[in-house]
Amino acid sequence: MGAIMKLKTGQYVRHSRYGWGTILEGDGKRTMVYFRNVGIKKFPTCRAAFALIGGQPHRKTGGA
């Protein structure tokens, strides 16, 4: 079994499928994350697989 992550509201994460996100809320059962490109996703906390990111979230650059 892997180590349990300490996820906090406002923390930036990276998910292998959904990309960069921000933790909106979480408890011992569910974690809700906002992903810019796909919206809000809910994950079982025990199975949430994120890379924790320090600092500011990655921002796409481009002309518009």
PLY file of the C-alpha trace (Angstrom):
ply
format ascii 1.0
element vertex 64
property float x
property float y
property float z
element edge 63
property int vertex1
property int vertex2
end_header
0.00 0.00 0.00
1.29 3.53 -0.84
1.71 6.46 1.50
-1.34 8.60 2.23
-1.08 12.11 0.80
-1.85 15.14 2.95
-4.12 17.09 0.59
-5.19 20.60 1.60
-7.72 23.04 0.17
-6.04 25.38 -2.32
-3.15 23.01 -3.00
-2.05 22.62 -6.62
-1.83 19.12 -8.06
-1.18 17.36 -11.34
-3.24 14.38 -12.44
-2.07 12.05 -15.22
-5.39 12.26 -17.10
-6.87 15.67 -16.23
-3.72 17.79 -15.91
-3.23 20.71 -13.50
-5.81 21.30 -10.80
-6.60 22.92 -7.47
-7.98 21.08 -4.45
-11.39 22.57 -3.63
-12.22 20.39 -0.63
-11.56 17.00 0.76
-12.02 14.70 3.71
-11.13 11.14 4.52
-13.57 9.81 1.91
-13.69 12.23 -1.07
-11.47 14.88 -2.64
-12.91 17.48 -5.04
-10.53 19.07 -7.55
-11.09 21.84 -10.10
-9.33 21.26 -13.44
-9.29 24.22 -15.80
-9.93 22.17 -18.94
-12.52 19.72 -17.59
-14.13 21.34 -14.54
-14.72 19.74 -11.15
-13.93 16.08 -10.54
-14.47 14.04 -7.38
-12.13 11.23 -6.38
-12.15 8.71 -3.55
-9.44 10.17 -1.29
-7.81 6.79 -0.71
-7.38 6.28 -4.48
-6.54 9.86 -5.54
-3.29 9.78 -7.52
-1.85 13.28 -7.75
1.59 14.81 -7.95
1.71 17.66 -5.45
2.88 20.93 -7.01
4.47 23.77 -5.06
3.93 27.42 -5.97
1.61 28.55 -8.74
-0.20 26.20 -11.15
1.09 25.80 -14.68
-0.46 28.30 -17.08
-0.73 27.83 -20.81
0.66 30.61 -22.92
-0.59 31.56 -26.32
-2.03 34.36 -28.33
-5.64 35.33 -28.00
0 1
1 2
2 3
3 4
4 5
5 6
6 7
7 8
8 9
9 10
10 11
11 12
12 13
13 14
14 15
15 16
16 17
17 18
18 19
19 20
20 21
21 22
22 23
23 24
24 25
25 26
26 27
27 28
28 29
29 30
30 31
31 32
32 33
33 34
34 35
35 36
36 37
37 38
38 39
39 40
40 41
41 42
42 43
43 44
44 45
45 46
46 47
47 48
48 49
49 50
50 51
51 52
52 53
53 54
54 55
55 56
56 57
57 58
58 59
59 60
60 61
61 62
62 63
